[in-house]
Amino acid sequence: MFNKIFPLVADNNFNGHKIALWGFVLFTLLMTWRSIIHMLFEKYGFHEIGNFISIEGNADPMVLIYRFFSLWGFAQLIICLICWIVIFRYRALIPLMYLLWLFEWSFRAFGYPLIREDITIQGIYTVGASPGEVGAPFAAFLLMILFSLSLIQKK
């Protein structure tokens, strides 16, 4: 299994199940769209999608928050760019990329709630949970299935 995740040759030969390949393409497409929204439409993504309220007053921190949100989207877009390179040129690395996505989404779903403090921001700064918070367990489960399928050899 180690050689399937870390192949000796990073070529364009994907030996996993076709569902894993097309699932990776669709997941990367979704993550790319999400990254662009976070990067270019930070106010919309932060308030309308993320359900954060707008803070107003003399010391409006929203401009700074928007910049961090935009930079976060840019960082996500860089990861997506790497995924697109893998899709078009280095498909043998798809299991590794699945493993990296699985680490991120599993931590969002199960790790982060364990390490954060009991102070919640929901209800104080938000009007509801963000789609990423609600969908993280489902995304982690889906990625686990697709990662497993990516390790299965074609017949």
C-alpha positions, 0 to 999 in steps of 0.5 A: 500500500505504501508504494500506491500512496508514494509511487516510485515513478510519478507518471500519468498511470492511475491504477485505482478504480475509475470512480476514484479518478472521477471523484477526484476530478469532481472534488477538485472542481468543487474545491477550486470553486470554493477557493475562488469564492473565498479569494475573490468574493470574500464578503459574499463568502464570509457573510452569505455562505459562512453565516458570519455577521458584519461587525460595524463601529469605529474600529471595524475589523471587517477589512482585515478579516476579509483580507485573511479570508481572501488569503485563505482562499488563495492558499486553497487555490494553490492546493487545487492547482497542485491537484489539477497538475496531478489530474493532467500529468501525475495521476499516479499521485492521486492516492497521495492527494486523497490522503492529504485531503482526507487529513484536512477534512477529518481534522475539520470534522473530528480534530478541531472540535476536540482542541478548541476551547468551549467558547463558541462563536455560534450565536455571537458572531454567526447566524448559523453554521457554515457549510464547511462545518456542517459538511466536514464529516460527510466530506471526510467519509466520502474522501475515505471511500474514494481514497480506498477506491484509489488504492484498489488495482484495476482488473 
